[in-house]
Amino acid sequence: MQKQLLLGVEAIAQGAIDGGISGVFAYPGTPSTEITEYIQESKQAIARNVHRMWSANEKTAMEAALGMSYAGKRALVCMKHVGMNVAADCFMNAAITGANGGMVVVAADDPSMHSSQNEQDSRMYGKFALIPIMEPSNQQEAYEMTRYAFDLSEQMGTPVLLRITTRLAHSRAGVETREAKAENEMRLPEDKRQFVLLPAIAKKRYKLLLEKQAAFEEASDNSSFNQYIDGADKSMGIVACGIGYNYLMEVFGGNCPYPVVKVSQYPLPRKMITKLAESTEKLFVLEEGYPIIEEALKGYLEKECVLGRLDGTLPRDGELNPDLVAKAFGLPSIEGSPVPEIVAPRPPALCVGCSHRDVYTALNAVIAEYPNARVFSDIGCYTLGALPPFQAINSCVDMGASITMAKGAADAGLYPAVSVIGDSTFTHSGMTGLLDAVNEKANITIIISDNESISMTGGQESSALGHLESICRGIGVEPEHIRVLLPVPKNHDELCKIIREEIEYKGVSVIIPRRVCIQKAARDAKKKKK
């Protein structure tokens, strides 16, 4: 073991390096900035060629980290608390997709607003997403927890949120480090549809996340970071969270007379909390930020027994309806007849004549030549390429994630990594991801399937109309690697040739197959007749 004098953020950075990360993805924001800066300057990280460049914003950082996790490698993503608002779309959906390689999200909160515009508590995001949360009480724990969080992420198959606050981030203490772990080898998901969040798949993934809650709670109950410390004075029990435990020990000189439950891993360690509540007259909660634990323990109405979704009286997932309410009260309910087996489900499909069909037909033909190829897609009509007969895409997480996930997977060594995104989704949330890819000369191929409208919601006019090539040139894509053509069956061979050439090009390339949405074309023609 080697002892170093480290800031809390530096302890996290060193813990991530020693925990075997292959990349850190971040946007600067106090008090989180020094995590990435430490990794950028680390001789260990440089020698291992750990990815350590800044992202365009917190959303692209989260998505790229998820892309690296998709490829089976460990990824750290860092931001200040308000950055979680920017990254929330991907963060919430990453809880549903789960993690393949370990994925740890560091949210650095800023109580008292030393350099921020609010005091929001990032534990709310972890609770919102239903994932494990870690909250270190000192710098040594920050190091150990970071290493452990990657193990926990892979063990549970979920991202883990590591929440710190300003005082811990920017104070120093001696930290004993341990031997570094080797980085993961690339390992793609066994289930190729795990990251494709079409409703039918997302429902199953959400049920799986709910099923994991018991395992998350058991891990908290058994965690060495959570402790029950007995005390002689039973007039009060103390629940001390994160750095609150450090403050408690400082006040009592390390010898608190009251029983204490130290909480540094969430969900709350139910067994310890129950034991504390039953053995003391009242509870005092020490937590930095919002009164999350206090509200959970106290309850608005202070009732001992509360029924609802948590105890199983109502289902945890799905819509509420009168039949479920009737069952909860023990009243008779009317259930419809079961669906006959002869009735086959009819999932949505791409329209006959849709330009996306021609794109996927060509893409599938080329991708078949590359054994490890993966296609990262986005939100729009073209998401239906996940279904038969194409089954062409391997991810659909949030608006704009196709480019950044492809980049993160490419950073992890995946080749070829192809992105499929629509014209309006590109201008909605894809441009910053393209900027990241250009800045780092990422080896990815981006297909902007341009049907000149926002077709999935009714054919509204796209902000991208007439601007795609100039946007891509302005961001920095080499003009010779911006390829435009008409996606129709007679141009199949030409489209295959272009896709193949741009996959072979070692850098960022953009292919724009452009043909107006067939439904929009029909509507426009009808209007002209009037």
C-alpha atoms as one frame of an Amber mdcrd trajectory, in Angstrom:
protein
   0.000   0.000   0.000   1.081   3.544  -0.750  -0.175   6.580   1.180  -0.869
   9.860  -0.619  -2.240  13.229   0.497  -5.280  13.669  -1.750  -8.297  15.886
  -2.185 -11.586  13.983  -2.111 -11.950  14.433  -5.875  -8.381  13.197  -6.391
  -9.111  10.143  -4.248 -12.064   9.364  -6.519  -9.892   9.808  -9.604  -7.168
   7.537  -8.230  -9.792   5.006  -7.165 -11.171   4.985 -10.702  -7.718   4.527
 -12.245  -6.891   1.728  -9.802 -10.378   0.297 -10.373  -9.539  -0.381 -14.011
 -11.339   2.370 -15.916 -10.837   2.650 -19.661 -12.289   6.145 -19.879 -13.463
   9.234 -18.014 -16.114  11.434 -19.625 -16.963  14.823 -18.149 -17.766  18.490
 -18.551 -16.042  20.936 -16.166 -18.036  22.130 -13.164 -16.991  22.931  -9.595
 -16.621  20.924  -7.401 -16.141  17.992  -9.832 -13.565  19.394 -12.284 -10.401
  18.102 -10.615 -11.457  14.454 -10.990 -10.943  14.580 -14.740  -7.934  16.898
 -14.515  -6.214  14.453 -12.155  -6.805  11.590 -14.592  -5.634  13.732 -17.514
  -2.298  14.295 -15.745  -1.937  10.803 -14.246   1.090   8.887 -15.506  -0.837
   5.647 -14.960  -3.748   6.836 -17.089  -1.460   8.198 -19.799   0.534   4.958
 -19.942  -2.682   2.949 -20.302  -4.137   5.439 -22.822  -7.257   5.903 -20.713
  -9.774   8.133 -22.512  -9.604  11.485 -20.706 -10.749  14.307 -23.025 -13.543
  16.714 -22.094 -17.016  16.284 -23.592 -19.171  19.027 -25.128 -21.664  18.811
 -22.247 -22.834  16.467 -19.494 -25.351  14.704 -21.750 -22.747  13.709 -24.316
 -20.439  12.635 -21.481 -23.126  10.353 -20.008 -23.941   8.849 -23.394 -20.307
   8.225 -24.321 -19.719   6.565 -20.947 -22.749   4.357 -21.586 -21.282   3.492
 -24.985 -18.020   2.417 -23.353 -19.979   0.397 -20.790 -21.887  -1.201 -23.683
 -18.536  -2.434 -25.001 -17.816  -4.096 -21.646 -15.238  -1.631 -20.329 -15.350
   0.472 -17.168 -16.332   4.123 -17.577 -16.429   7.047 -15.132 -18.641  10.059
 -15.851 -18.292  13.221 -13.727 -20.262  16.428 -13.324 -21.472  18.934 -10.776
 -25.007  18.604  -9.453 -26.693  20.909 -11.987 -25.006  18.924 -14.756 -27.244
  16.031 -13.731 -30.157  18.060 -15.107 -28.461  18.145 -18.513 -27.590  14.440
 -18.402 -30.899  13.269 -16.920 -32.370  11.889 -20.158 -29.575   9.381 -20.654
 -29.058   8.838 -16.915 -32.646   7.738 -16.331 -32.691   5.454 -19.353 -29.290
   3.963 -18.489 -30.938   2.610 -15.341 -33.317   0.726 -17.656 -30.702  -0.515
 -20.144 -28.381  -1.435 -17.295 -24.588  -1.511 -17.522 -22.371  -4.066 -19.227
 -18.945  -2.818 -18.172 -18.940  -0.995 -14.819 -20.390   2.529 -15.046 -20.036
   5.001 -12.176 -21.634   8.465 -12.273 -20.059  11.048  -9.950 -22.353  13.927
  -8.992 -20.612  16.644  -6.973 -23.183  18.653  -5.010 -22.602  22.179  -3.744
 -24.554  22.913  -0.522 -24.462  26.625   0.363 -23.977  27.397  -3.351 -20.294
  28.287  -3.172 -20.158  28.323  -6.971 -23.596  27.224  -8.091 -27.100  28.467
  -8.767 -28.934  26.002  -6.514 -28.487  23.417  -3.752 -30.166  20.414  -5.375
 -29.411  17.013  -3.859 -28.288  14.404  -6.411 -29.439  11.554  -4.187 -32.896
  12.403  -5.538 -31.705  11.416  -9.011 -30.384   8.088  -7.737 -33.675   7.403
  -5.976 -35.577   8.570  -9.083 -33.597   6.162 -11.269 -33.836   3.316  -8.692
 -30.099   2.627  -8.716 -27.550   2.183  -5.894 -26.007   5.346  -4.424 -22.663
   5.702  -2.665 -21.854   8.647  -0.352 -18.362   8.653   1.205 -17.739  10.155
   4.624 -14.007  10.807   4.086 -11.267  10.716   1.467 -10.205   7.118   2.157
 -13.788   5.981   1.651 -13.987   8.048  -1.544 -11.077   5.994  -2.917 -12.402
   2.635  -1.688 -15.988   3.348  -2.723 -15.016   4.257  -6.254 -13.250   0.932
  -6.701 -16.147  -0.897  -5.066 -18.757   0.985  -7.126 -17.352  -0.450 -10.359
 -17.504  -3.965  -8.914 -21.056  -3.338  -7.697 -22.073  -1.942 -11.093 -20.921
  -5.079 -12.874 -22.283  -7.406 -10.209 -25.750  -5.814 -10.349 -25.660  -4.899
 -14.039 -26.579  -1.275 -13.346 -24.947   2.174 -13.221 -24.003   3.371  -9.725
 -24.268   6.992  -8.535 -21.421   8.318  -6.359 -22.532  11.502  -4.593 -20.069
  13.880  -2.949 -20.300  17.433  -1.630 -17.982  20.456  -1.780 -16.271  20.032
   1.610 -15.276  16.444   0.912 -14.329  17.246  -2.681 -11.934  20.039  -1.752
 -10.360  18.924   1.537  -7.253  16.744   1.842  -6.454  13.655   3.863  -4.063
  10.736   3.728  -5.290   7.970   1.421  -3.850   4.474   1.227  -4.021   3.156
  -2.317  -3.947  -0.453  -3.474  -2.673  -2.305  -6.499  -4.455  -1.298  -9.682
  -6.789  -3.680 -11.455  -6.325  -4.461 -15.140  -8.784  -2.930 -17.578 -11.608
  -5.109 -18.872 -11.297  -6.742 -22.254 -13.972  -5.702 -24.744 -17.108  -7.780
 -24.118 -20.300  -6.970 -26.000 -23.733  -7.579 -24.419 -25.031 -11.131 -24.754
 -28.516  -9.742 -25.395 -28.229  -7.623 -28.536 -31.529  -5.893 -27.710 -30.690
  -4.929 -24.128 -29.952  -1.329 -25.088 -32.844  -0.942 -27.549 -35.525   0.786
 -25.483 -38.549   0.173 -27.643 -41.597   0.037 -25.334 -41.902  -3.763 -25.410
 -38.245  -4.174 -24.446 -38.194  -1.248 -21.999 -41.143  -2.734 -20.061 -39.205
  -5.962 -19.519 -36.053  -4.073 -18.583 -37.995  -1.939 -16.090 -39.475  -5.031
 -14.432 -35.936  -6.398 -14.186 -34.794  -3.162 -12.525 -37.628  -3.460 -10.016
 -36.683  -7.078  -9.315 -33.134  -5.930  -8.530 -34.290  -3.608  -5.733 -34.190
  -6.394  -3.147 -30.600  -7.192  -4.137 -29.685  -3.493  -3.895 -31.155  -3.357
  -0.385 -29.385  -6.553   0.648 -26.089  -5.126  -0.625 -26.674  -2.034   1.533
 -27.521  -4.114   4.610 -24.302  -6.093   4.177 -22.078  -3.208   3.046 -18.960
  -2.482   5.075 -19.587   1.210   4.348 -22.802   1.111   6.411 -22.346   0.487
  10.133 -24.394   0.136  13.293 -22.373   1.592  16.174 -23.945   1.026  19.584
 -24.002   3.666  22.295 -24.919   3.703  25.979 -27.418   6.582  25.832 -30.601
   5.199  24.203 -32.516   8.457  24.531 -31.641   9.184  20.918 -30.419   7.327
  17.847 -28.460   9.074  15.107 -28.571   8.385  11.377 -25.445  10.007   9.919
 -25.108  10.111   6.120 -21.884  10.631   4.182 -19.798  13.514   5.454 -22.385
  14.029   8.236 -20.781  11.039   9.970 -17.393  12.747   9.759 -18.846  15.852
  11.403 -20.489  13.755  14.124 -17.209  12.062  15.011 -15.462  15.432  15.067
 -18.032  16.893  17.487 -17.780  13.950  19.916 -14.069  13.373  19.501 -14.695
   9.998  17.875 -16.724   8.649  20.821 -20.437   9.381  20.347 -22.552   8.387
  23.398 -25.616   7.611  21.253 -26.223   4.614  18.972 -25.405   5.544  15.379
 -26.197   4.151  11.955 -23.596   5.375   9.486 -25.134   5.470   5.994 -22.809
   5.591   3.004 -24.553   3.168   0.653 -28.175   3.378  -0.476 -30.951   2.180
  -0.521 -31.122   2.698   3.227 -29.879  -0.295   5.244 -33.328  -1.270   6.481
 -32.210  -3.767   9.145 -29.827  -1.308  10.801 -32.360   1.533  10.710 -35.075
  -0.713  12.155 -32.771  -1.843  14.968 -31.890   1.775  15.759 -35.525   2.896
  15.765 -36.616   0.028  18.033 -33.840   0.579  20.584 -34.005   4.373  20.966
 -36.610   6.945  21.948 -36.164   9.270  18.965 -34.055   9.608  15.828 -31.839
  12.478  14.712 -30.865  12.538  11.020 -27.604  14.169   9.904 -27.597  14.513
   6.122 -26.025  17.034   3.748 -28.625  18.487   1.376 -32.346  17.764   1.255
 -34.122  15.981   4.154 -34.512  12.842   2.039 -33.822  10.332   4.790 -35.720
  12.341   7.381 -38.865  12.361   5.226 -38.496   8.655   4.468 -38.210   7.781
   8.159 -40.722  10.249   9.548 -43.484  10.084   6.944 -45.847  12.992   6.446
 -48.622  11.454   8.553 -46.400   9.543  10.989 -48.431   6.367  10.475 -46.796
   3.067  11.364 -48.521   1.167   8.560 -48.781   2.611   5.070 -50.139   0.511
   2.203 -49.563   1.097  -1.508 -47.126   0.113  -4.232 -44.168  -0.579  -1.943
 -45.857  -3.338   0.083 -47.467  -5.014  -2.926 -51.048  -3.895  -2.249 -50.835
  -2.258  -5.685 -48.480  -3.344  -8.503 -45.140  -1.537  -8.542 -45.231  -0.962
 -12.321 -47.894  -0.199 -14.923 -51.004   1.969 -14.890 -53.462   2.234 -12.040
 -57.035   1.246 -12.964 -60.380   0.628 -11.206 -59.865  -3.144 -11.193 -56.571
  -2.852  -9.319 -58.167  -0.467  -6.834 -61.077  -2.857  -6.318 -58.704  -5.757
  -5.686 -56.775  -3.675  -3.151 -59.997  -3.197  -1.165 -61.009  -6.835  -1.534
 -63.955  -5.890  -3.773 -64.995  -7.875  -6.862 -63.441  -6.734 -10.128 -64.329
  -7.442 -13.732 -61.583  -8.900 -15.875 -61.857  -9.233 -19.622 -61.526 -12.509
 -21.467 -57.987 -13.643 -22.275 -56.719 -12.812 -25.750 -57.152 -15.872 -28.009
 -53.903 -17.459 -29.159 -54.954 -17.019 -32.787 -54.733 -13.237 -32.368 -51.172
 -12.309 -33.291 -49.557  -9.087 -32.034 -49.019  -6.486 -34.736 -46.023  -4.325
 -33.860 -45.538  -1.070 -35.785 -43.473  -1.224 -38.951 -41.751   1.159 -41.337
 -44.108   2.324 -44.058 -43.945   0.609 -47.435 -41.723   2.808 -49.572 -40.040
   4.487 -46.588 -36.500   5.689 -47.268 -35.298   4.164 -43.988 -36.036   0.731
 -45.477 -33.504   1.308 -48.243 -30.949   2.559 -45.716 -31.294  -0.509 -43.472
 -31.269  -2.922 -46.420 -27.917  -1.504 -47.543 -26.531  -1.175 -44.017 -27.361
  -4.795 -43.156 -25.658  -5.997 -46.336 -22.431  -4.156 -45.457 -22.471  -4.810
 -41.698 -22.611  -8.560 -42.368 -18.986  -8.264 -43.545 -17.808  -7.141 -40.073
 -18.239  -9.689 -37.233 -18.095  -7.182 -34.338 -20.060  -4.369 -35.984 -22.664
  -2.613 -33.860 -25.240  -0.034 -34.910 -26.285   2.609 -32.358 -29.606   4.214
 -33.198 -31.848   6.973 -31.913 -35.412   8.165 -31.346 -37.580   8.343 -34.458
 -39.317   6.254 -37.137 -35.996   4.564 -37.915 -36.010   3.002 -34.416 -38.382
   0.463 -35.974 -35.293  -0.920 -37.689 -34.854  -2.915 -34.468 -37.822  -5.089
 -35.439 -38.122  -7.737 -38.144 -37.385  -7.908 -40.993 -34.364  -5.628 -40.479
 -33.262  -6.179 -36.847 -30.527  -3.734 -37.739 -29.874  -1.714 -34.571 -28.311
  -2.483 -31.179 -29.273   0.558 -29.094 -31.928   3.223 -28.663 -31.553   5.131
 -25.397 -32.362   8.834 -25.716 -32.410  11.713 -28.191 -28.927  12.115 -29.659
 -27.330   9.105 -27.932 -26.577   7.242 -31.175 -23.533   9.376 -32.027 -22.108
   9.588 -28.517 -22.689   5.917 -27.702 -20.989   4.969 -30.965 -18.111   7.257
 -30.017 -17.849   5.765 -26.512 -17.875   2.238 -27.943 -15.201   3.257 -30.461
 -13.157   4.736 -27.601 -13.378   1.273 -26.024 -11.981  -0.304 -29.207 -15.175
  -1.394 -30.978 -14.939  -1.384 -34.781 -16.956  -0.615 -36.747 -19.227   1.601
 -34.644 -22.055   3.009 -36.750 -24.622   5.628 -35.722 -28.060   5.974 -37.312
 -29.905   9.198 -36.495 -32.695  11.168 -38.144 -32.427  14.700 -39.477 -34.590
  16.345 -36.790 -33.073  14.298 -33.941 -29.626  15.347 -35.171 -30.460  19.042
 -34.808 -32.327  18.367 -31.539 -29.475  16.653 -29.670 -26.940  15.144 -32.061
 -24.763  18.116 -33.002 -22.858  18.292 -29.713 -22.084  14.587 -29.980 -20.734
  15.119 -33.483 -18.557  17.935 -32.128 -17.088  15.558 -29.526 -16.414  12.998
 -32.253 -14.717  15.564 -34.509 -12.622  17.001 -31.676 -11.269  13.535 -30.851
 -11.153  12.249 -34.451 -13.314   9.307 -33.389 -13.442   6.347 -35.740 -17.204
   6.275 -36.298 -19.566   6.319 -39.258 -22.711   8.423 -38.853 -25.761   7.941
 -41.048 -28.180  10.874 -40.896 -31.258   9.338 -42.501 -32.881  12.504 -43.793
 -36.589  12.299 -44.639 -36.960  16.092 -44.458 -39.562  16.111 -41.683 -40.325
  15.121 -38.102 -42.263  12.144 -39.379 -42.984  10.075 -36.285 -45.073  12.852
 -34.721 -47.016  13.796 -37.839 -44.636  15.306 -40.379 -43.813  18.656 -38.806
 -41.073  20.701 -40.450 -37.571  19.736 -39.352 -35.099  22.376 -38.184 -32.497
  20.480 -40.201 -34.222  21.111 -43.522 -31.637  22.385 -45.996 -28.880  22.734
 -43.372 -27.369  19.303 -42.696 -24.308  19.529 -44.939 -23.401  23.053 -43.792
 -23.847  22.067 -40.125 -21.558  19.058 -40.530 -18.933  21.131 -42.382 -19.150
  23.870 -39.757 -18.629  21.376 -36.927 -15.523  20.119 -38.676 -16.354  16.990
 -40.662 -14.045  16.749 -43.694 -16.115  17.742 -46.777 -14.961  14.669 -48.718
 -16.430  12.485 -45.975 -19.880  14.068 -46.090 -21.667  11.815 -48.598 -25.188
  12.528 -49.879 -27.335  10.316 -52.104 -30.907   9.297 -52.885 -31.928   6.089
 -51.030 -34.004   4.139 -53.548 -33.731   0.472 -54.607 -31.928   1.277 -57.852
 -29.159   3.007 -55.833 -28.673   0.048 -53.453 -25.227  -0.879 -54.752 -24.055
   2.735 -54.630 -25.278   3.153 -51.039 -23.530  -0.090 -50.024 -20.329   1.155
 -51.666 -20.481   4.489 -49.794 -21.188   2.849 -46.423 -18.300   0.420 -46.944
 -15.882   3.203 -47.943 -16.758   5.351 -44.937 -16.509   2.431 -42.505 -13.010
   1.790 -43.855 -12.097   5.476 -43.380 -10.382   5.928 -40.007 -12.132   9.011
 -38.740 -15.506  10.760 -38.564 -17.668  10.386 -41.640 -21.264  11.403 -42.276
 -23.542   9.746 -44.820 -26.814  11.547 -45.618 -29.334   9.373 -47.488 -32.030
  11.929 -48.362 -35.569  11.254 -49.561 -38.705  12.979 -48.302 -40.980  10.992
 -45.992 -43.464   9.068 -48.128 -46.370  10.115 -45.894 -45.349  13.774 -46.056
 -44.963  13.556 -49.832 -48.502  12.152 -50.106 -49.922  14.898 -47.864 -48.084
  17.625 -49.778 -49.344  16.262 -53.099 -52.887  16.216 -51.743 -52.601  19.851
 -50.650 -51.398  20.892 -54.097 -54.446  19.330 -55.720 -56.654  21.509 -53.540
